[in-house]
Structures are given as C-alpha cells and as structure tokens.
C-alpha cells in the first residue's frame, strides 16, 4: 500500500526531531514543524487507504476528522482525543510563523504525536495487512 509506505517514510524522517533541542533557530523550527505536517498528512491518508482496502466504504470520501473518528470506531487508532488534537495542530501549521505556535507543535510532537504515529504504524502492520 503506497500511502502506508509514504507514511512510514515520513515517520522515519519525523523521528529526527529528537536530534534537536531548544533553542531552535528559525530554520530548524520551521523544518521540524514541516516534518510534523507531512507526517500527519501521510498518516490520515494511510488510515483512509487501510480502511478502504478493508472494505470500509465510508472511508472513501472522508475528511481527516471523519477518517480519525471512523478509525477509532473500528479500533485502528486507540486515542481519538490525541488524534483530534494532532489535527488541530496540523491546522495551526499555517500559523507556524508565530514562534509560540511552532514551539507548541514541536513540543506536542516530541511528547505525544511521534508515539501516536508509532502506535499507528505497529497497529497497521500487525492487524490490518
């Protein structure tokens, strides 16, 4: 599944986030936010693909929010609230020129989102192929 492969590559790249510590210069901070944005985008598209491949027709035309809720309802993801928070962070990327917003995205990515993405990767590999 191509979208799942893209997600795994994006997650591998995002895991580089742990190589960087504060204070971040502007280029590094912007790059870390971009890595998060790419990984989130690839993650929900991979989820959509997995659900569709497993015969869940509602996934065919869903928005990121509806795909997250659908994935939770079939136990593909375990923590819907963290995923919805990640969606909000993704929507805030457009405001990442604001250092406080960018720092918040990086902090949450290090604390919660990388773990969330790793859990998704494991769940798909173990139970959905």
N, CA, C and O atoms as a GROMACS GRO file, in nm:
protein
  516
    1UNK      N    1   0.083  -0.118   0.000
    1UNK     CA    2   0.000   0.000   0.000
    1UNK      C    3   0.088   0.125   0.000
    1UNK      O    4   0.164   0.150   0.094
    2UNK      N    5   0.076   0.199  -0.105
    2UNK     CA    6   0.165   0.314  -0.128
    2UNK      C    7   0.153   0.421  -0.019
    2UNK      O    8   0.254   0.474   0.026
    3UNK      N    9   0.033   0.452   0.021
    3UNK     CA   10   0.016   0.559   0.121
    3UNK      C   11   0.073   0.517   0.256
    3UNK      O   12   0.127   0.601   0.329
    4UNK      N   13   0.062   0.390   0.290
    4UNK     CA   14   0.123   0.342   0.414
    4UNK      C   15   0.275   0.351   0.406
    4UNK      O   16   0.340   0.390   0.504
    5UNK      N   17   0.331   0.316   0.293
    5UNK     CA   18   0.477   0.328   0.275
    5UNK      C   19   0.520   0.474   0.288
    5UNK      O   20   0.622   0.503   0.351
    6UNK      N   21   0.444   0.565   0.229
    6UNK     CA   22   0.476   0.708   0.240
    6UNK      C   23   0.470   0.754   0.385
    6UNK      O   24   0.555   0.830   0.431
    7UNK      N   25   0.369   0.707   0.457
    7UNK     CA   26   0.357   0.741   0.599
    7UNK      C   27   0.478   0.690   0.677
    7UNK      O   28   0.534   0.764   0.759
    8UNK      N   29   0.519   0.567   0.652
    8UNK     CA   30   0.634   0.511   0.725
    8UNK      C   31   0.761   0.591   0.697
    8UNK      O   32   0.840   0.615   0.788
    9UNK      N   33   0.780   0.633   0.573
    9UNK     CA   34   0.897   0.716   0.540
    9UNK      C   35   0.888   0.851   0.610
    9UNK      O   36   0.988   0.902   0.661
   10UNK      N   37   0.769   0.909   0.611
   10UNK     CA   38   0.751   1.039   0.678
   10UNK      C   39   0.777   1.026   0.828
   10UNK      O   40   0.836   1.116   0.888
   11UNK      N   41   0.734   0.916   0.888
   11UNK     CA   42   0.759   0.894   1.030
   11UNK      C   43   0.908   0.876   1.057
   11UNK      O   44   0.960   0.929   1.154
   12UNK      N   45   0.976   0.802   0.971
   12UNK     CA   46   1.121   0.788   0.987
   12UNK      C   47   1.188   0.925   0.987
   12UNK      O   48   1.278   0.951   1.068
   13UNK      N   49   1.145   1.011   0.898
   13UNK     CA   50   1.201   1.147   0.893
   13UNK      C   51   1.165   1.227   1.017
   13UNK      O   52   1.249   1.298   1.072
   14UNK      N   53   1.040   1.215   1.061
   14UNK     CA   54   0.995   1.290   1.178
   14UNK      C   55   1.072   1.250   1.304
   14UNK      O   56   1.094   1.333   1.392
   15UNK      N   57   1.113   1.126   1.312
   15UNK     CA   58   1.185   1.080   1.431
   15UNK      C   59   1.318   1.153   1.450
   15UNK      O   60   1.376   1.147   1.558
   16UNK      N   61   1.365   1.220   1.347
   16UNK     CA   62   1.484   1.305   1.360
   16UNK      C   63   1.460   1.423   1.453
   16UNK      O   64   1.554   1.491   1.493
   17UNK      N   65   1.335   1.450   1.487
   17UNK     CA   66   1.300   1.562   1.574
   17UNK      C   67   1.375   1.554   1.707
   17UNK      O   68   1.404   1.657   1.769
   18UNK      N   69   1.406   1.432   1.751
   18UNK     CA   70   1.474   1.414   1.880
   18UNK      C   71   1.622   1.450   1.874
   18UNK      O   72   1.689   1.455   1.978
   19UNK      N   73   1.674   1.475   1.756
   19UNK     CA   74   1.814   1.517   1.741
   19UNK      C   75   1.833   1.665   1.774
   19UNK      O   76   1.945   1.713   1.788
   20UNK      N   77   1.723   1.737   1.785
   20UNK     CA   78   1.728   1.883   1.804
   20UNK      C   79   1.671   1.922   1.938
   20UNK      O   80   1.570   1.869   1.983
   21UNK      N   81   1.738   2.017   2.001
   21UNK     CA   82   1.695   2.068   2.131
   21UNK      C   83   1.684   2.220   2.124
   21UNK      O   84   1.745   2.284   2.039
   22UNK      N   85   1.607   2.275   2.215
   22UNK     CA   86   1.596   2.421   2.225
   22UNK      C   87   1.730   2.479   2.270
   22UNK      O   88   1.805   2.411   2.340
   23UNK      N   89   1.759   2.598   2.233
   23UNK     CA   90   1.680   2.687   2.148
   23UNK      C   91   1.697   2.650   2.001
   23UNK      O   92   1.807   2.622   1.956
   24UNK      N   93   1.586   2.650   1.928
   24UNK     CA   94   1.588   2.620   1.785
   24UNK      C   95   1.609   2.751   1.709
   24UNK      O   96   1.551   2.854   1.743
   25UNK      N   97   1.692   2.745   1.605
   25UNK     CA   98   1.695   2.863   1.519
   25UNK      C   99   1.572   2.856   1.428
   25UNK      O  100   1.505   2.753   1.422
   26UNK      N  101   1.543   2.962   1.359
   26UNK     CA  102   1.420   2.973   1.281
   26UNK      C  103   1.409   2.865   1.173
   26UNK      O  104   1.301   2.810   1.152
   27UNK      N  105   1.519   2.835   1.107
   27UNK     CA  106   1.517   2.735   1.000
   27UNK      C  107   1.488   2.597   1.057
   27UNK      O  108   1.408   2.522   1.000
   28UNK      N  109   1.552   2.561   1.167
   28UNK     CA  110   1.528   2.431   1.229
   28UNK      C  111   1.384   2.420   1.277
   28UNK      O  112   1.318   2.319   1.253
   29UNK      N  113   1.335   2.522   1.345
   29UNK     CA  114   1.198   2.520   1.396
   29UNK      C  115   1.098   2.503   1.282
   29UNK      O  116   1.005   2.423   1.291
   30UNK      N  117   1.117   2.577   1.176
   30UNK     CA  118   1.028   2.567   1.060
   30UNK      C  119   1.036   2.428   0.998
   30UNK      O  120   0.934   2.371   0.959
   31UNK      N  121   1.155   2.372   0.990
   31UNK     CA  122   1.173   2.238   0.935
   31UNK      C  123   1.106   2.131   1.020
   31UNK      O  124   1.046   2.039   0.966
   32UNK      N  125   1.117   2.143   1.151
   32UNK     CA  126   1.054   2.044   1.240
   32UNK      C  127   0.902   2.049   1.228
   32UNK      O  128   0.836   1.945   1.228
   33UNK      N  129   0.848   2.168   1.219
   33UNK     CA  130   0.702   2.183   1.201
   33UNK      C  131   0.661   2.121   1.067
   33UNK      O  132   0.558   2.054   1.058
   34UNK      N  133   0.740   2.143   0.964
   34UNK     CA  134   0.709   2.087   0.832
   34UNK      C  135   0.713   1.934   0.835
   34UNK      O  136   0.629   1.869   0.773
   35UNK      N  137   0.810   1.876   0.907
   35UNK     CA  138   0.816   1.730   0.919
   35UNK      C  139   0.690   1.676   0.986
   35UNK      O  140   0.637   1.573   0.946
   36UNK      N  141   0.643   1.747   1.089
   36UNK     CA  142   0.518   1.707   1.154
   36UNK      C  143   0.401   1.713   1.055
   36UNK      O  144   0.323   1.619   1.044
   37UNK      N  145   0.392   1.823   0.985
   37UNK     CA  146   0.280   1.843   0.892
   37UNK      C  147   0.277   1.732   0.787
   37UNK      O  148   0.170   1.677   0.756
   38UNK      N  149   0.391   1.699   0.732
   38UNK     CA  150   0.400   1.594   0.630
   38UNK      C  151   0.358   1.460   0.689
   38UNK      O  152   0.281   1.386   0.628
   39UNK      N  153   0.408   1.428   0.807
   39UNK     CA  154   0.377   1.300   0.869
   39UNK      C  155   0.228   1.290   0.901
   39UNK      O  156   0.166   1.186   0.878
   40UNK      N  157   0.170   1.396   0.955
   40UNK     CA  158   0.027   1.391   0.985
   40UNK      C  159  -0.054   1.370   0.858
   40UNK      O  160  -0.146   1.288   0.855
   41UNK      N  161  -0.022   1.445   0.755
   41UNK     CA  162  -0.094   1.433   0.628
   41UNK      C  163  -0.084   1.290   0.574
   41UNK      O  164  -0.184   1.233   0.530
   42UNK      N  165   0.036   1.233   0.577
   42UNK     CA  166   0.053   1.097   0.528
   42UNK      C  167  -0.017   0.995   0.618
   42UNK      O  168  -0.065   0.893   0.570
   43UNK      N  169  -0.023   1.023   0.747
   43UNK     CA  170  -0.086   0.928   0.840
   43UNK      C  171  -0.235   0.913   0.814
   43UNK      O  172  -0.285   0.801   0.805
   44UNK      N  173  -0.306   1.024   0.801
   44UNK     CA  174  -0.450   1.009   0.783
   44UNK      C  175  -0.483   0.954   0.645
   44UNK      O  176  -0.583   0.886   0.627
   45UNK      N  177  -0.399   0.983   0.546
   45UNK     CA  178  -0.420   0.925   0.413
   45UNK      C  179  -0.393   0.775   0.415
   45UNK      O  180  -0.461   0.699   0.346
   46UNK      N  181  -0.294   0.732   0.492
   46UNK     CA  182  -0.268   0.589   0.507
   46UNK      C  183  -0.385   0.521   0.577
   46UNK      O  184  -0.426   0.412   0.537
   47UNK      N  185  -0.438   0.585   0.680
   47UNK     CA  186  -0.553   0.529   0.751
   47UNK      C  187  -0.671   0.516   0.655
   47UNK      O  188  -0.739   0.414   0.654
   48UNK      N  189  -0.694   0.617   0.577
   48UNK     CA  190  -0.803   0.614   0.479
   48UNK      C  191  -0.785   0.498   0.382
   48UNK      O  192  -0.880   0.427   0.351
   49UNK      N  193  -0.662   0.479   0.335
   49UNK     CA  194  -0.632   0.370   0.243
   49UNK      C  195  -0.654   0.234   0.309
   49UNK      O  196  -0.714   0.144   0.250
   50UNK      N  197  -0.606   0.219   0.432
   50UNK     CA  198  -0.622   0.092   0.504
   50UNK      C  199  -0.770   0.059   0.524
   50UNK      O  200  -0.813  -0.054   0.502
   51UNK      N  201  -0.846   0.158   0.566
   51UNK     CA  202  -0.989   0.136   0.588
   51UNK      C  203  -1.058   0.097   0.457
   51UNK      O  204  -1.139   0.004   0.455
   52UNK      N  205  -1.027   0.166   0.350
   52UNK     CA  206  -1.087   0.135   0.220
   52UNK      C  207  -1.049  -0.004   0.173
   52UNK      O  208  -1.133  -0.079   0.124
   53UNK      N  209  -0.921  -0.038   0.189
   53UNK     CA  210  -0.873  -0.171   0.149
   53UNK      C  211  -0.939  -0.283   0.230
   53UNK      O  212  -0.946  -0.397   0.184
   54UNK      N  213  -0.985  -0.250   0.348
   54UNK     CA  214  -1.051  -0.348   0.434
   54UNK      C  215  -1.203  -0.342   0.423
   54UNK      O  216  -1.275  -0.390   0.511
   55UNK      N  217  -1.252  -0.281   0.316
   55UNK     CA  218  -1.394  -0.284   0.286
   55UNK      C  219  -1.481  -0.187   0.362
   55UNK      O  220  -1.603  -0.202   0.365
   56UNK      N  221  -1.421  -0.088   0.424
   56UNK     CA  222  -1.498   0.011   0.499
   56UNK      C  223  -1.528   0.126   0.404
   56UNK      O  224  -1.448   0.218   0.387
   57UNK      N  225  -1.645   0.119   0.342
   57UNK     CA  226  -1.681   0.210   0.233
   57UNK      C  227  -1.687   0.357   0.275
   57UNK      O  228  -1.659   0.445   0.194
   58UNK      N  229  -1.723   0.383   0.400
   58UNK     CA  230  -1.735   0.522   0.446
   58UNK      C  231  -1.602   0.597   0.436
   58UNK      O  232  -1.601   0.720   0.434
   59UNK      N  233  -1.492   0.525   0.430
   59UNK     CA  234  -1.360   0.588   0.425
   59UNK      C  235  -1.330   0.651   0.290
   59UNK      O  236  -1.240   0.734   0.279
   60UNK      N  237  -1.402   0.612   0.188
   60UNK     CA  238  -1.370   0.655   0.052
   60UNK      C  239  -1.372   0.806   0.033
   60UNK      O  240  -1.292   0.860  -0.045
   61UNK      N  241  -1.459   0.875   0.102
   61UNK     CA  242  -1.474   1.019   0.078
   61UNK      C  243  -1.459   1.103   0.204
   61UNK      O  244  -1.506   1.216   0.208
   62UNK      N  245  -1.395   1.050   0.305
   62UNK     CA  246  -1.390   1.120   0.433
   62UNK      C  247  -1.287   1.230   0.444
   62UNK      O  248  -1.182   1.226   0.380
   63UNK      N  249  -1.320   1.328   0.526
   63UNK     CA  250  -1.226   1.434   0.565
   63UNK      C  251  -1.131   1.378   0.671
   63UNK      O  252  -1.158   1.270   0.725
   64UNK      N  253  -1.022   1.448   0.702
   64UNK     CA  254  -0.934   1.398   0.808
   64UNK      C  255  -1.009   1.371   0.939
   64UNK      O  256  -0.987   1.267   1.002
   65UNK      N  257  -1.095   1.461   0.980
   65UNK     CA  258  -1.170   1.443   1.106
   65UNK      C  259  -1.259   1.319   1.100
   65UNK      O  260  -1.262   1.240   1.194
   66UNK      N  261  -1.330   1.301   0.990
   66UNK     CA  262  -1.419   1.185   0.980
   66UNK      C  263  -1.340   1.055   0.970
   66UNK      O  264  -1.384   0.952   1.022
   67UNK      N  265  -1.225   1.058   0.905
   67UNK     CA  266  -1.139   0.939   0.897
   67UNK      C  267  -1.087   0.902   1.036
   67UNK      O  268  -1.084   0.784   1.071
   68UNK      N  269  -1.046   1.001   1.114
   68UNK     CA  270  -1.000   0.976   1.251
   68UNK      C  271  -1.111   0.912   1.333
   68UNK      O  272  -1.088   0.813   1.403
   69UNK      N  273  -1.230   0.966   1.326
   69UNK     CA  274  -1.343   0.913   1.403
   69UNK      C  275  -1.378   0.771   1.357
   69UNK      O  276  -1.408   0.685   1.440
   70UNK      N  277  -1.375   0.748   1.228
   70UNK     CA  278  -1.402   0.615   1.173
   70UNK      C  279  -1.294   0.516   1.217
   70UNK      O  280  -1.326   0.404   1.256
   71UNK      N  281  -1.169   0.558   1.211
   71UNK     CA  282  -1.058   0.471   1.253
   71UNK      C  283  -1.071   0.433   1.400
   71UNK      O  284  -1.043   0.320   1.438
   72UNK      N  285  -1.112   0.527   1.481
   72UNK     CA  286  -1.133   0.500   1.624
   72UNK      C  287  -1.248   0.401   1.643
   72UNK      O  288  -1.239   0.311   1.727
   73UNK      N  289  -1.353   0.416   1.566
   73UNK     CA  290  -1.470   0.329   1.582
   73UNK      C  291  -1.441   0.184   1.547
   73UNK      O  292  -1.511   0.094   1.593
   74UNK      N  293  -1.338   0.160   1.464
   74UNK     CA  294  -1.302   0.022   1.428
   74UNK      C  295  -1.171  -0.022   1.495
   74UNK      O  296  -1.111  -0.122   1.455
   75UNK      N  297  -1.128   0.054   1.595
   75UNK     CA  298  -1.008   0.022   1.675
   75UNK      C  299  -0.877   0.025   1.598
   75UNK      O  300  -0.781  -0.042   1.636
   76UNK      N  301  -0.873   0.100   1.490
   76UNK     CA  302  -0.746   0.118   1.420
   76UNK      C  303  -0.657   0.216   1.497
   76UNK      O  304  -0.535   0.199   1.501
   77UNK      N  305  -0.717   0.316   1.557
   77UNK     CA  306  -0.645   0.405   1.648
   77UNK      C  307  -0.706   0.392   1.786
   77UNK      O  308  -0.824   0.364   1.801
   78UNK      N  309  -0.624   0.414   1.888
   78UNK     CA  310  -0.668   0.391   2.026
   78UNK      C  311  -0.708   0.518   2.099
   78UNK      O  312  -0.795   0.513   2.186
   79UNK      N  313  -0.648   0.630   2.066
   79UNK     CA  314  -0.673   0.752   2.142
   79UNK      C  315  -0.724   0.862   2.049
   79UNK      O  316  -0.647   0.941   1.994
   80UNK      N  317  -0.855   0.865   2.033
   80UNK     CA  318  -0.916   0.961   1.942
   80UNK      C  319  -0.885   1.105   1.981
   80UNK      O  320  -0.866   1.190   1.894
   81UNK      N  321  -0.879   1.134   2.110
   81UNK     CA  322  -0.855   1.272   2.155
   81UNK      C  323  -0.718   1.322   2.113
   81UNK      O  324  -0.704   1.437   2.071
   82UNK      N  325  -0.616   1.238   2.123
   82UNK     CA  326  -0.482   1.281   2.081
   82UNK      C  327  -0.480   1.302   1.929
   82UNK      O  328  -0.419   1.398   1.881
   83UNK      N  329  -0.546   1.216   1.856
   83UNK     CA  330  -0.554   1.233   1.711
   83UNK      C  331  -0.625   1.362   1.672
   83UNK      O  332  -0.582   1.432   1.581
   84UNK      N  333  -0.734   1.393   1.742
   84UNK     CA  334  -0.806   1.518   1.712
   84UNK      C  335  -0.722   1.640   1.751
   84UNK      O  336  -0.727   1.743   1.684
   85UNK      N  337  -0.646   1.627   1.859
   85UNK     CA  338  -0.553   1.734   1.897
   85UNK      C  339  -0.446   1.751   1.789
   85UNK      O  340  -0.410   1.864   1.754
   86UNK      N  341  -0.397   1.639   1.736
   86UNK     CA  342  -0.297   1.644   1.630
   86UNK      C  343  -0.354   1.710   1.504
   86UNK      O  344  -0.284   1.782   1.434
   87UNK      N  345  -0.481   1.685   1.477
   87UNK     CA  346  -0.548   1.750   1.364
   87UNK      C  347  -0.549   1.902   1.383
   87UNK      O  348  -0.522   1.976   1.289
   88UNK      N  349  -0.582   1.947   1.502
   88UNK     CA  350  -0.581   2.091   1.531
   88UNK      C  351  -0.440   2.147   1.513
   88UNK      O  352  -0.422   2.254   1.455
   89UNK      N  353  -0.340   2.074   1.564
   89UNK     CA  354  -0.201   2.119   1.544
   89UNK      C  355  -0.168   2.131   1.396
   89UNK      O  356  -0.104   2.226   1.353
   90UNK      N  357  -0.213   2.032   1.319
   90UNK     CA  358  -0.191   2.038   1.175
   90UNK      C  359  -0.255   2.160   1.111
   90UNK      O  360  -0.198   2.223   1.023
   91UNK      N  361  -0.375   2.192   1.157
   91UNK     CA  362  -0.443   2.310   1.106
   91UNK      C  363  -0.370   2.438   1.146
   91UNK      O  364  -0.377   2.539   1.076
   92UNK      N  365  -0.302   2.434   1.260
   92UNK     CA  366  -0.228   2.552   1.308
   92UNK      C  367  -0.095   2.573   1.238
   92UNK      O  368  -0.031   2.676   1.257
   93UNK      N  369  -0.052   2.476   1.157
   93UNK     CA  370   0.076   2.490   1.087
   93UNK      C  371   0.077   2.616   1.002
   93UNK      O  372   0.182   2.678   0.983
   94UNK      N  373  -0.038   2.654   0.951
   94UNK     CA  374  -0.045   2.776   0.870
   94UNK      C  375  -0.002   2.899   0.949
   94UNK      O  376   0.033   3.002   0.891
   95UNK      N  377  -0.006   2.888   1.081
   95UNK     CA  378   0.033   3.000   1.168
   95UNK      C  379   0.170   2.977   1.233
   95UNK      O  380   0.204   3.042   1.331
   96UNK      N  381   0.247   2.885   1.177
   96UNK     CA  382   0.375   2.848   1.237
   96UNK      C  383   0.477   2.961   1.231
   96UNK      O  384   0.582   2.952   1.294
   97UNK      N  385   0.448   3.066   1.156
   97UNK     CA  386   0.536   3.183   1.159
   97UNK      C  387   0.534   3.245   1.299
   97UNK      O  388   0.626   3.317   1.337
   98UNK      N  389   0.429   3.216   1.376
   98UNK     CA  390   0.420   3.258   1.515
   98UNK      C  391   0.503   3.159   1.597
   98UNK      O  392   0.468   3.041   1.605
   99UNK      N  393   0.610   3.206   1.657
   99UNK     CA  394   0.703   3.115   1.724
   99UNK      C  395   0.636   3.034   1.834
   99UNK      O  396   0.669   2.917   1.852
  100UNK      N  397   0.543   3.093   1.908
  100UNK     CA  398   0.476   3.020   2.016
  100UNK      C  399   0.397   2.902   1.961
  100UNK      O  400   0.397   2.794   2.021
  101UNK      N  401   0.329   2.921   1.850
  101UNK     CA  402   0.252   2.811   1.789
  101UNK      C  403   0.347   2.704   1.738
  101UNK      O  404   0.323   2.585   1.759
  102UNK      N  405   0.454   2.744   1.672
  102UNK     CA  406   0.552   2.648   1.620
  102UNK      C  407   0.615   2.568   1.734
  102UNK      O  408   0.630   2.446   1.724
  103UNK      N  409   0.650   2.635   1.841
  103UNK     CA  410   0.710   2.566   1.957
  103UNK      C  411   0.611   2.467   2.018
  103UNK      O  412   0.651   2.358   2.059
  104UNK      N  413   0.485   2.504   2.025
  104UNK     CA  414   0.382   2.415   2.078
  104UNK      C  415   0.368   2.290   1.992
  104UNK      O  416   0.356   2.179   2.045
  105UNK      N  417   0.371   2.305   1.862
  105UNK     CA  418   0.362   2.190   1.772
  105UNK      C  419   0.481   2.098   1.792
  105UNK      O  420   0.464   1.976   1.800
  106UNK      N  421   0.602   2.153   1.800
  106UNK     CA  422   0.722   2.070   1.820
  106UNK      C  423   0.716   2.000   1.955
  106UNK      O  424   0.749   1.881   1.964
  107UNK      N  425   0.676   2.071   2.059
  107UNK     CA  426   0.668   2.011   2.193
  107UNK      C  427   0.569   1.895   2.194
  107UNK      O  428   0.601   1.787   2.244
  108UNK      N  429   0.451   1.916   2.140
  108UNK     CA  430   0.350   1.810   2.137
  108UNK      C  431   0.394   1.693   2.049
  108UNK      O  432   0.365   1.577   2.079
  109UNK      N  433   0.464   1.725   1.942
  109UNK     CA  434   0.514   1.618   1.855
  109UNK      C  435   0.611   1.530   1.932
  109UNK      O  436   0.600   1.407   1.927
  110UNK      N  437   0.704   1.590   2.003
  110UNK     CA  438   0.801   1.513   2.081
  110UNK      C  439   0.734   1.434   2.193
  110UNK      O  440   0.771   1.320   2.219
  111UNK      N  441   0.637   1.495   2.259
  111UNK     CA  442   0.575   1.433   2.376
  111UNK      C  443   0.467   1.331   2.341
  111UNK      O  444   0.455   1.229   2.409
  112UNK      N  445   0.388   1.357   2.236
  112UNK     CA  446   0.272   1.273   2.210
  112UNK      C  447   0.258   1.220   2.068
  112UNK      O  448   0.223   1.104   2.047
  113UNK      N  449   0.286   1.305   1.971
  113UNK     CA  450   0.250   1.268   1.835
  113UNK      C  451   0.340   1.161   1.774
  113UNK      O  452   0.292   1.076   1.700
  114UNK      N  453   0.469   1.164   1.803
  114UNK     CA  454   0.555   1.058   1.750
  114UNK      C  455   0.510   0.923   1.804
  114UNK      O  456   0.504   0.825   1.730
  115UNK      N  457   0.479   0.917   1.932
  115UNK     CA  458   0.429   0.792   1.992
  115UNK      C  459   0.299   0.750   1.923
  115UNK      O  460   0.281   0.633   1.891
  116UNK      N  461   0.210   0.844   1.902
  116UNK     CA  462   0.082   0.818   1.834
  116UNK      C  463   0.106   0.759   1.695
  116UNK      O  464   0.041   0.662   1.656
  117UNK      N  465   0.199   0.818   1.620
  117UNK     CA  466   0.229   0.769   1.486
  117UNK      C  467   0.294   0.630   1.491
  117UNK      O  468   0.263   0.544   1.408
  118UNK      N  469   0.381   0.607   1.588
  118UNK     CA  470   0.443   0.474   1.602
  118UNK      C  471   0.338   0.368   1.632
  118UNK      O  472   0.343   0.257   1.577
  119UNK      N  473   0.244   0.401   1.719
  119UNK     CA  474   0.136   0.307   1.751
  119UNK      C  475   0.054   0.275   1.627
  119UNK      O  476   0.016   0.160   1.606
  120UNK      N  477   0.027   0.375   1.546
  120UNK     CA  478  -0.048   0.352   1.422
  120UNK      C  479   0.030   0.259   1.330
  120UNK      O  480  -0.027   0.163   1.276
  121UNK      N  481   0.157   0.286   1.311
  121UNK     CA  482   0.239   0.201   1.224
  121UNK      C  483   0.236   0.057   1.271
  121UNK      O  484   0.217  -0.034   1.190
  122UNK      N  485   0.253   0.034   1.401
  122UNK     CA  486   0.250  -0.102   1.456
  122UNK      C  487   0.114  -0.167   1.437
  122UNK      O  488   0.105  -0.283   1.397
  123UNK      N  489   0.009  -0.093   1.466
  123UNK     CA  490  -0.127  -0.147   1.454
  123UNK      C  491  -0.156  -0.190   1.311
  123UNK      O  492  -0.212  -0.297   1.288
  124UNK      N  493  -0.119  -0.108   1.216
  124UNK     CA  494  -0.145  -0.143   1.076
  124UNK      C  495  -0.064  -0.266   1.036
  124UNK      O  496  -0.118  -0.359   0.976
  125UNK      N  497   0.064  -0.268   1.070
  125UNK     CA  498   0.149  -0.383   1.034
  125UNK      C  499   0.099  -0.512   1.097
  125UNK      O  500   0.098  -0.617   1.032
  126UNK      N  501   0.059  -0.505   1.223
  126UNK     CA  502   0.023  -0.626   1.297
  126UNK      C  503  -0.119  -0.675   1.270
  126UNK      O  504  -0.144  -0.795   1.273
  127UNK      N  505  -0.211  -0.584   1.242
  127UNK     CA  506  -0.352  -0.625   1.240
  127UNK      C  507  -0.432  -0.589   1.116
  127UNK      O  508  -0.547  -0.630   1.104
  128UNK      N  509  -0.374  -0.514   1.023
  128UNK     CA  510  -0.456  -0.467   0.911
  128UNK      C  511  -0.403  -0.507   0.774
  128UNK      O  512  -0.464  -0.473   0.672
  129UNK      N  513  -0.292  -0.578   0.767
  129UNK     CA  514  -0.243  -0.622   0.636
  129UNK      C  515  -0.300  -0.756   0.601
  129UNK      O  516  -0.271  -0.810   0.495
   0.00000   0.00000   0.00000
